[in-house]
Amino acid sequence: MLCCFCSLLCDREDLHRGCNIRSDALKTLNSYDVTKESSHSKSQSKIDEIVESLRRRLVESTSILMTGRIYSVETSRAVLQSARSLEASLDASELGWAINNAFATARNGSFTTSLADSRATSQTFIVLDDGSLLDRFPRLPHALCLCSGDQKDSRTVLLLGSPTSAAIETWTARFPNTWSVPCAMEHVTNALNQWTSHRKHLADNTSSSWLDDLRASTYTSILWSPACLSSVSQPDLWIEDLMHWIRSQNEETRCSSLTLSGLDSTFQQVCTWTTGFPGRIRFRNANTIFEPMESNYLSWINRQCNDPNALIVSVDESVKAIPFLPKSVLDSFAGTIVELHGRSLEVNQNGSRVRLPIRTAGYEMDATISRADQVVMAFVPRQSPTADDWPTPAEWLARLST
């Protein structure tokens, strides 16, 4: 059974049992009060009235943004179709994480590997962690370990950045030869260049064991996530520098990047297939306009916040407790905000704030989701039969755009 709550898409029961993300998500889903208003607890005529009111607002809007946490191929396609029909701006890269990697890759290419290949053939893992990597991918060490049960993997793990003590313990539990070297994320590539500039001198009296292992490694995988670069001033340039270092290593040995993207990377892929661009686009007169700055959802909201005729459609397929749009936006935005998220139908007095309940991708509805390494596109069948009353995001969008 594939787990849909992080982009590792773990398919083993032992990985499921130890995952904080999965246990927290299931607690949240199971805690929803089934007596709360669902979309069908109101009369169908009332729902039709709400939908019709939103349609009028969409037609009257001077500017429309579609955004959110869009995690499945099915919803991505529906969002793109709606954005095209509404001539909306579109950006679904939360805080720019996914788009930064797309920009860097488009300019300079990349040297990437798959999760399976890295697990099977890597001799050394370099893990770049700002302290949040295992919060995003809790079972990563276990997914990479070649051994089962209580057995240990003898390969080398070098943790760079500022991993937490809990993260160090987790890696060490599976890989006893784990080393942690504090290093600001901003300066990681400089440190790597310095350590490997004299690869032929594999060992000397002053080097550390981890440095000897790094220099002697015949196949090194660099594990990192674009979401861990919040402290880096220019993430896209940082990524380019990392890829330059990887390229230089391949002159003498084998080195690849295991780039761990989040669930939002599914949308980036679908958008690229459909439009030729990874996101931050605007549709006008059947044309797709790439606007890396103007269609940034944060920039768009800042520009349009005082326009009563502006409208935001936020689609959130996650089970995250923190909403995609912060309370400051909900409170200060002068236009209309439509959120597709959660389990209850909510409408304020003047109809400018509407929440439409949806199903969770891969749990309450079938979903096709991209794995973290961007290699596998997996079909995740629904796991819960209890959400039949809630429309899918695609069904809501079809009704709103008709």
C-alpha positions as CSV (number, residue, x, y, z in Angstrom):
1,M,0.0,0.0,0.0
2,L,1.4,3.4,-1.0
3,C,1.3,6.2,1.5
4,C,0.2,9.5,0.0
5,F,1.2,11.9,2.8
6,C,4.7,12.7,1.7
7,S,6.4,12.4,-1.7
8,L,8.5,9.4,-0.7
9,L,5.3,7.3,-1.4
10,C,6.5,4.6,0.9
11,D,5.1,1.2,0.1
12,R,6.2,-0.9,3.1
13,E,4.4,-1.4,6.3
14,D,7.5,-1.0,8.4
15,L,8.0,2.4,6.9
16,H,4.4,3.4,7.5
17,R,4.5,2.4,11.2
18,G,7.4,4.7,12.0
19,C,6.3,7.8,10.1
20,N,5.2,10.9,12.0
21,I,3.7,12.5,8.9
22,R,1.5,9.5,8.3
23,S,0.4,9.1,11.9
24,D,-0.4,12.8,12.3
25,A,-2.3,12.9,9.0
26,L,-4.4,9.9,9.9
27,K,-5.2,11.4,13.3
28,T,-6.3,14.6,11.6
29,L,-8.5,12.7,9.1
30,N,-10.0,10.5,11.8
31,S,-10.6,13.4,14.1
32,Y,-13.0,15.2,11.8
33,D,-16.4,15.4,13.4
34,V,-18.7,13.5,11.1
35,T,-21.6,15.5,12.4
36,K,-20.2,18.7,11.1
37,E,-21.8,20.2,8.0
38,S,-20.6,18.5,4.9
39,S,-21.4,19.7,1.4
40,H,-24.5,17.4,1.4
41,S,-25.8,18.4,4.9
42,K,-27.1,21.6,3.4
43,S,-29.9,21.4,0.8
44,Q,-28.7,21.0,-2.8
45,S,-30.5,24.2,-3.6
46,K,-28.4,26.1,-1.1
47,I,-25.2,24.6,-2.6
48,D,-26.4,25.5,-6.1
49,E,-27.0,29.1,-4.8
50,I,-23.4,29.3,-3.4
51,V,-21.9,27.9,-6.6
52,E,-24.0,30.3,-8.8
53,S,-22.8,33.3,-6.6
54,L,-19.2,32.3,-7.1
55,R,-19.7,31.9,-10.8
56,R,-20.9,35.5,-11.0
57,R,-18.0,36.7,-9.0
58,L,-15.6,34.9,-11.3
59,V,-17.1,36.5,-14.3
60,E,-17.0,40.0,-12.7
61,S,-13.5,39.6,-11.4
62,T,-10.8,41.9,-12.9
63,S,-8.0,39.6,-11.9
64,I,-8.0,35.9,-10.9
65,L,-5.3,33.9,-9.2
66,M,-5.3,30.1,-8.9
67,T,-2.9,28.7,-6.4
68,G,-2.5,26.2,-3.5
69,R,-1.1,22.9,-2.6
70,I,-1.9,20.8,-5.7
71,Y,-0.6,17.3,-5.3
72,S,-2.2,15.1,-7.9
73,V,-2.1,14.8,-11.7
74,E,-5.9,14.8,-11.8
75,T,-6.3,18.0,-9.8
76,S,-3.4,19.6,-11.7
77,R,-5.1,19.0,-15.0
78,A,-8.4,20.4,-13.7
79,V,-6.7,23.5,-12.3
80,L,-5.0,24.2,-15.6
81,Q,-8.2,23.8,-17.5
82,S,-10.0,26.1,-15.2
83,A,-7.2,28.7,-15.2
84,R,-7.3,28.7,-19.0
85,S,-11.0,29.1,-19.2
86,L,-11.0,31.9,-16.6
87,E,-7.9,33.6,-18.1
88,A,-6.3,33.4,-14.6
89,S,-2.8,33.7,-13.3
90,L,-1.4,30.4,-11.8
91,D,1.3,29.6,-9.3
92,A,1.4,26.5,-7.1
93,S,5.0,26.6,-5.9
94,E,4.7,27.1,-2.2
95,L,7.2,29.8,-1.1
96,G,8.9,29.2,-4.5
97,W,10.5,25.9,-3.5
98,A,9.7,23.9,-6.6
99,I,10.1,26.8,-9.1
100,N,13.6,27.6,-7.9
101,N,14.8,24.2,-8.8
102,A,13.0,24.4,-12.2
103,F,14.7,27.7,-13.0
104,A,18.2,26.3,-12.1
105,T,17.6,23.1,-14.1
106,A,16.3,24.9,-17.2
107,R,19.5,27.1,-17.3
108,N,22.2,24.5,-16.5
109,G,20.7,21.0,-16.5
110,S,21.2,18.6,-13.7
111,F,22.9,15.3,-12.7
112,T,20.1,13.4,-10.9
113,T,19.6,9.9,-9.8
114,S,16.6,7.9,-8.6
115,L,15.8,6.8,-5.1
116,A,16.2,3.2,-6.1
117,D,19.5,3.7,-7.9
118,S,20.9,5.7,-5.0
119,R,19.9,3.1,-2.5
120,A,21.3,0.2,-4.5
121,T,24.7,1.6,-5.7
122,S,25.8,4.6,-3.7
123,Q,28.9,4.2,-1.6
124,T,28.6,7.5,0.2
125,F,25.6,9.7,1.0
126,I,26.1,13.4,1.5
127,V,22.9,14.7,3.2
128,L,22.3,18.5,3.1
129,D,20.0,19.3,6.0
130,D,18.9,22.7,7.4
131,G,17.3,20.9,10.3
132,S,14.0,20.2,8.5
133,L,14.8,17.4,6.0
134,L,13.5,14.6,8.1
135,D,10.5,16.6,9.1
136,R,9.6,16.5,5.4
137,F,10.8,13.0,4.6
138,P,10.8,11.1,8.0
139,R,11.6,7.7,6.6
140,L,14.3,8.7,4.3
141,P,17.2,6.9,6.1
142,H,15.1,3.7,6.3
143,A,14.1,3.9,2.6
144,L,17.8,4.2,1.6
145,C,19.1,1.4,3.9
146,L,19.9,-1.9,2.2
147,C,19.5,-3.9,5.4
148,S,16.3,-5.0,7.0
149,G,15.3,-5.6,10.6
150,D,18.0,-4.6,13.2
151,Q,20.9,-5.0,10.7
152,K,23.0,-1.9,9.9
153,D,24.2,-0.4,6.6
154,S,28.0,0.1,6.6
155,R,28.1,2.8,4.0
156,T,29.1,6.4,4.9
157,V,26.6,9.2,5.6
158,L,27.9,12.7,5.8
159,L,25.4,15.2,7.3
160,L,26.2,18.8,6.2
161,G,24.3,21.9,7.4
162,S,22.5,22.0,10.8
163,P,20.8,18.7,11.3
164,T,19.0,18.2,14.6
165,S,20.3,15.8,17.2
166,A,17.2,13.7,16.6
167,A,18.0,13.5,12.8
168,I,21.6,12.5,13.6
169,E,20.4,9.7,15.8
170,T,17.9,8.5,13.2
171,W,20.6,8.4,10.5
172,T,23.1,6.7,12.9
173,A,20.6,4.0,13.9
174,R,20.5,2.8,10.2
175,F,24.0,3.9,9.2
176,P,26.5,3.6,12.1
177,N,29.2,5.3,9.9
178,T,27.4,8.7,10.1
179,W,29.3,11.9,10.5
180,S,27.8,15.4,11.1
181,V,29.8,18.4,10.0
182,P,28.2,21.8,10.9
183,C,28.2,24.1,7.9
184,A,25.9,27.0,6.9
185,M,23.7,25.9,4.0
186,E,24.8,29.1,2.1
187,H,28.4,27.8,2.1
188,V,27.9,24.1,1.5
189,T,29.1,24.1,-2.1
190,N,32.3,26.1,-1.1
191,A,33.0,23.5,1.5
192,L,32.5,20.6,-0.9
193,N,34.9,22.2,-3.4
194,Q,37.5,22.7,-0.7
195,W,37.3,19.1,0.5
196,T,37.4,17.4,-2.9
197,S,39.9,19.7,-4.7
198,H,42.7,17.3,-4.0
199,R,40.9,14.0,-4.5
200,K,44.1,12.2,-5.4
201,H,45.5,12.7,-2.0
202,L,43.1,10.3,-0.4
203,A,44.4,10.4,3.1
204,D,47.0,12.2,5.2
205,N,47.8,12.6,8.8
206,T,45.5,15.6,9.3
207,S,42.4,14.4,7.5
208,S,39.3,12.9,9.2
209,S,37.9,9.5,8.5
210,W,34.8,11.0,6.9
211,L,36.9,13.2,4.6
212,D,38.9,10.1,3.6
213,D,35.7,8.3,2.8
214,L,34.4,11.2,0.8
215,R,37.5,11.5,-1.3
216,A,37.7,7.8,-1.9
217,S,34.0,7.3,-2.8
218,T,33.4,5.9,-6.2
219,Y,29.7,6.7,-6.3
220,T,28.4,9.6,-4.1
221,S,24.8,10.7,-3.9
222,I,23.9,14.2,-2.7
223,L,20.6,14.2,-0.9
224,W,18.9,17.5,-0.6
225,S,15.5,19.3,-1.0
226,P,14.7,22.7,-2.5
227,A,12.5,23.2,0.6
228,C,15.6,23.2,2.8
229,L,17.1,26.4,1.3
230,S,15.0,29.0,3.2
231,S,18.2,30.4,4.7
232,V,20.0,30.7,1.3
233,S,19.9,34.1,-0.2
234,Q,19.7,33.1,-3.9
235,P,18.4,29.5,-4.0
236,D,18.5,29.1,-7.8
237,L,22.2,30.2,-8.0
238,W,23.0,27.9,-5.1
239,I,21.4,25.0,-7.0
240,E,23.5,25.8,-10.0
241,D,26.7,25.9,-8.0
242,L,25.8,22.4,-6.5
243,M,25.3,21.0,-10.0
244,H,28.6,22.5,-11.2
245,W,30.3,20.7,-8.3
246,I,28.6,17.4,-9.2
247,R,29.6,17.8,-12.8
248,S,33.3,18.3,-11.7
249,Q,33.2,15.2,-9.6
250,N,32.1,13.1,-12.6
251,E,35.4,13.8,-14.3
252,E,37.1,11.4,-11.9
253,T,34.3,9.4,-10.2
254,R,30.5,9.0,-10.2
255,C,28.4,11.5,-8.4
256,S,24.6,12.3,-8.7
257,S,22.0,14.5,-7.1
258,L,19.1,12.8,-5.3
259,T,16.8,15.9,-5.4
260,L,13.9,15.4,-3.0
261,S,10.9,17.3,-4.3
262,G,7.7,17.7,-2.3
263,L,4.2,16.6,-3.4
264,D,3.8,20.0,-5.2
265,S,6.3,18.8,-7.8
266,T,3.4,16.8,-9.4
267,F,1.8,20.1,-10.5
268,Q,5.1,21.4,-11.8
269,Q,5.4,18.3,-14.1
270,V,1.8,18.5,-15.3
271,C,2.1,22.2,-16.0
272,T,5.3,21.7,-18.0
273,W,3.7,18.9,-20.0
274,T,0.6,21.0,-20.7
275,T,2.1,24.5,-21.3
276,G,5.8,24.1,-21.7
277,F,6.4,26.1,-18.5
278,P,6.7,24.8,-14.9
279,G,4.3,27.3,-13.4
280,R,3.9,31.1,-12.7
281,I,1.9,31.6,-15.9
282,R,-1.0,33.7,-17.0
283,F,-3.6,32.7,-19.6
284,R,-4.8,35.4,-22.1
285,N,-6.7,34.9,-25.3
286,A,-5.8,31.2,-25.5
287,N,-2.1,32.1,-25.0
288,T,0.1,31.0,-22.2
289,I,2.4,33.8,-20.8
290,F,5.3,32.9,-18.6
291,E,5.6,35.4,-15.8
292,P,8.2,34.2,-13.2
293,M,7.9,37.5,-11.2
294,E,4.4,38.8,-11.9
295,S,2.5,35.5,-11.4
296,N,4.4,34.6,-8.2
297,Y,1.4,34.1,-5.9
298,L,2.8,36.2,-3.1
299,S,3.6,39.0,-5.5
300,W,0.2,38.8,-7.1
301,I,-1.6,38.9,-3.7
302,N,0.5,41.9,-2.6
303,R,-0.4,43.8,-5.8
304,Q,-4.1,42.9,-5.8
305,C,-4.9,43.0,-2.1
306,N,-6.9,46.2,-2.2
307,D,-8.9,45.4,-5.3
308,P,-12.5,44.3,-4.3
309,N,-12.9,42.7,-7.8
310,A,-9.8,40.4,-7.5
311,L,-10.4,36.8,-6.7
312,I,-8.3,33.9,-5.4
313,V,-9.0,30.2,-5.8
314,S,-6.8,28.2,-3.5
315,V,-6.9,24.4,-3.9
316,D,-5.3,22.6,-1.0
317,E,-5.2,18.8,-1.3
318,S,-3.0,18.4,1.8
319,V,-3.9,17.4,5.4
320,K,-1.7,20.2,6.8
321,A,-3.1,22.0,9.8
322,I,-1.5,25.3,8.7
323,P,-3.6,26.6,5.8
324,F,-2.0,27.6,2.5
325,L,-3.2,31.1,2.7
326,P,-2.2,32.7,6.0
327,K,-4.7,34.5,8.2
328,S,-3.2,37.8,7.3
329,V,-4.2,37.3,3.7
330,L,-7.7,36.1,4.6
331,D,-8.2,39.1,6.9
332,S,-6.8,41.9,4.6
333,F,-7.6,40.8,1.1
334,A,-10.3,43.1,-0.3
335,G,-11.6,40.7,-2.9
336,T,-13.1,37.2,-2.9
337,I,-11.2,34.1,-1.6
338,V,-12.5,30.6,-2.5
339,E,-10.7,27.8,-0.6
340,L,-11.1,24.1,-1.7
341,H,-9.9,22.5,1.5
342,G,-11.1,20.7,4.6
343,R,-14.3,19.0,5.5
344,S,-16.9,21.7,6.1
345,L,-18.8,24.1,3.8
346,E,-18.3,27.6,5.1
347,V,-19.6,30.9,3.7
348,N,-19.3,34.3,5.4
349,Q,-22.1,36.8,5.4
350,N,-21.3,38.6,2.1
351,G,-20.0,35.6,0.3
352,S,-16.5,36.9,-0.1
353,R,-15.0,34.0,1.9
354,V,-16.0,30.5,0.9
355,R,-14.6,27.2,1.8
356,L,-15.7,24.1,-0.2
357,P,-14.9,20.7,1.3
358,I,-12.8,18.2,-0.8
359,R,-11.3,14.8,-0.6
360,T,-7.6,14.1,0.2
361,A,-5.6,13.0,-2.8
362,G,-4.5,9.4,-2.5
363,Y,-6.5,8.7,0.6
364,E,-10.2,9.6,-0.1
365,M,-9.8,9.6,-3.9
366,D,-7.7,7.9,-6.5
367,A,-4.7,10.0,-7.3
368,T,-1.6,9.9,-9.5
369,I,1.4,11.4,-7.7
370,S,5.0,12.0,-8.5
371,R,7.6,10.5,-6.2
372,A,10.2,12.7,-4.6
373,D,12.9,11.8,-7.1
374,Q,10.7,12.8,-10.1
375,V,11.3,9.4,-11.7
376,V,8.2,7.4,-10.7
377,M,4.7,8.6,-11.3
378,A,2.6,6.4,-9.1
379,F,-1.1,5.7,-9.1
380,V,-2.3,5.7,-5.5
381,P,-5.8,4.1,-5.1
382,R,-8.1,5.5,-2.4
383,Q,-7.7,4.0,1.0
384,S,-10.8,5.3,2.8
385,P,-14.4,4.7,1.6
386,T,-15.9,7.3,4.0
387,A,-15.7,10.5,1.9
388,D,-18.3,9.8,-0.8
389,D,-20.2,12.9,0.1
390,W,-17.4,15.2,-0.7
391,P,-16.7,16.3,-4.3
392,T,-13.2,16.1,-5.7
393,P,-11.3,19.3,-6.4
394,A,-11.8,18.6,-10.1
395,E,-15.6,18.3,-9.6
396,W,-15.8,21.6,-7.8
397,L,-13.7,23.4,-10.4
398,A,-15.9,22.0,-13.2
399,R,-19.0,23.4,-11.5
400,L,-17.4,26.8,-10.9
401,S,-16.0,27.2,-14.4
402,T,-19.1,26.0,-16.3
